[in-house]
């Protein structure tokens, strides 16, 4: 796109007018300067002369000091033609992501039953001891086969409730889909057409179950939640009946994380457990290298207890809190554009509950009024489906001029933006608005500690 614009300018004998991209920011680390571009998630180290010229908007100076760097910065959206519209580009990438992709993505809840009693669980009002029947599982497989795209690839996220309570169903559906995708199971061979992840509390992740997930169900990654050291976690996430869950989870992770490519440890954080997280992090240091903790603030709309809700962070407070604490900043994820990240606004992504009802967002699973159809009838609630599919972060005027719009998605969660009356909240900026620099520095420092890594993305 840029090369075409530049070519036309040169052909017309015009002087090329350029500017700094609106989504570009600079960070310093140990005497070096880095430029980050939220438009495409790029991060590059700059020569001092190049940085000084860019900071002064002296792009002839950039060109004269390093022509090769100037051309690279033009190609990667750090320097853009003056008429370039970042909002239109964001809109284009958003809609391309909605409609592109050969992978059919399914989030499947084989049960909404759970063996934990977490007081902040947003599913409290519709948890049911109901499990997917073989008949529904077979119809789910047929629904999937009808929608497999030309590449023949399917990605599954197993969800709940606690999905490991229905491991037999997970195994059955996985094997049926393997047959449908045309790759029979072979020992030591990964079925590249079927890949899966699972969101589990980790209590039932013993060696047998971990091996079944890995070898029979092609689960390559886990998301397990720990909310602090033992005493804190057990108060917040007890086993049903109130008994401890922490030791069982930690034991399973230490023994069985090696079955998977990546184990993500979600830490639900609020003002009540934040002071104790350093103790949890010390305990996680003994884990294998594929274990990666990350922070997730508890949203007030998830919480039934009004007293506890007062201890939840809003987006700004969370960003400032993390920005001020190095041990928390180390857990920050690298800020990437969110084009197509949320399956709720992609046409090739569905969530399915134990009865076979279809949803676009996993926050809705089990709430039948928010269903868009079923695995038997397909999409029937087109009004709701089209509302999901029409989501565009550039529709919101207060977001258009923001330099982090591509990574914010107008508030990160389309569910909270499109259906605030159901989510019980309002659209809000993401924490990265206040901790972007800290996120980037955390990434740079982490890459610097790895001798074979290259900071440039």
C-alpha positions, 0 to 999 in steps of 0.5 A, a space after each residue: 500500500 505504501 509503495 504504491 502511494 510513494 510510486 504515484 507521488 514520484 511519478 507525478 513529480 510531487 514531494 513525498 509528505 510523510 509523518 509519524 504513525 499515530 500508533 507509534 510510541 517510544 520507550 527507552 531501556 538501558 540507553 537504547 531507544 525502541 519504537 512500538 507500533 500498535 497498528 501491527 504490533 511491531 517493536 524495533 530498536 532505533 539508531 540514536 540519530 534515526 530516533 532523534 530525527 523521528 522525534 522531531 518529525 524530521 523525516 528527511 533527516 531519517 532518510 539521510 542518516 539511514 536510507 535503509 532504515 527509512 524504507 523499512 520504517 515506511 514499509 512497517 507503518 512507523 512512518 506513513 504518507 500524510 494522507 494515510 488513515 489509521 482508522 480506515 486501516 484498522 477497520 480494514 484489518 478488523 473486517 479481513 480478520 472477521 471473514 478470513 481464516 480456514 480454521 473452524 474454531 469451537 469452544 465446547 462446554 461438555 458440562 456446566 457442572 463444576 467441582 469448585 465453588 468460587 464465589 466470584 464465578 459469573 456462572 453461579 446463576 446457571 450452573 447445572 449438573 448437566 452433561 452432554 449426551 452421546 446424541 448431542 455429541 454426535 450432532 455436534 460432530 455433524 455440525 462441525 463436519 458441515 462447516 469444515 473449511 478447505 484446509 480441513 483444520 479445526 481448533 477446539 477450546 474445551 470449557 465449562 463448568 469444569 470440562 474434566 468432569 466430562 473427559 469421556 465426552 471430550 475424548 469421544 468427540 475428539 476421536 470422532 473429529 479425527 475420523 472426519 478430518 481424515 487422519 487416523 491416530 498414530 502413536 507419536 504423530 500430532 494430528 495437525 488438522 485438530 488442535 485443542 486447548 482446555 480451560 480447567 481448574 486443574 484439580 483433576 489433571 492427574 497423569 492419566 487425564 493429562 495423557 489422555 488430553 495430550 495423546 488422544 484429544 490433541 490438547 496442546 495448551 492449558 489455562 489453569 487458575 491460581 489466585 495466590 498462595 495456598 491460604 489465599 487461593 483456597 479461600 477464593 477457589 475451594 473444592 466443593 464442600 469447602 476443602 483445599 484445592 491448592 495442593 492438588 493443583 500444584 501437584 498436578 502442574 509439577 507432575 504433568 505440565 510436560 505433556 503440553 506445549 504451554 500451560 498458562 496460569 491465570 491469576 485473577 487479581 483484585 485489591 484483596 489478593 494482590 499483596 500476596 501474589 509475590 508468594 505465589 510467583 515464588 512457588 511457580 519458579 520451580 515449574 517447567 519452562 512451559 508454564 507462563 503466569 499472567 494477570 486477569 483483573 476480576 470484573 465487578 460484573 462477575 461478582 455477586 457479593 457487593 462488598 467484594 466488588 468494592 475491592 475490584 480494580 477498575 481498568 485505570 486503577 489496575 493499570 497504574 497498580 501493575 505499572 508501579 510493581 515490577 513483580 507484577 509487570 513481569 507478568 504482562 503479555 506483549 501488547 498485540 493488535 486484536 484483529 480477529 482475536 475474539 472469536 465472538 466476532 468471527 464468522 467461523 467461530 462458535 460456542 456450544 453448551 451441553 445441550 447443543 445450543 450455539 453462542 458467539 461468546 463464551 460468557 454467554 454459554 448456558 444462558 439460553 436467551 442469548 443463544 443464536 441457534 443449535 447444532 441441530 438447526 444451525 443459526 436461527 437468531 439472526 438478529 443477535 448473530 448479525 449484531 455480533 458480526 457487525 461489531 467494529 471498534 472504529 464505530 466509536 468516536 471516542 476511540 478513533 483518535 486513540 493510538 492504542 485502538 488496534 490493541 484495545 478493540 474499543 474496550 477489549 471485550 465486544 460482549 461488554 461493548 455490544 451488550 452492556 445491559 446484559 454484561 452489567 458494565 459499560 465500555 471502558 479503556 483497557 489497562 494498557 492505556 496506563 501501562 503500555 510502556 511497562 508492558 513493552 519494557 517487561 518484554 524487552 527485559 525478558 528477551 534480553 535475558 534470553 541470549 538467543 532471542 532477537 528483540 525485533 518483532 
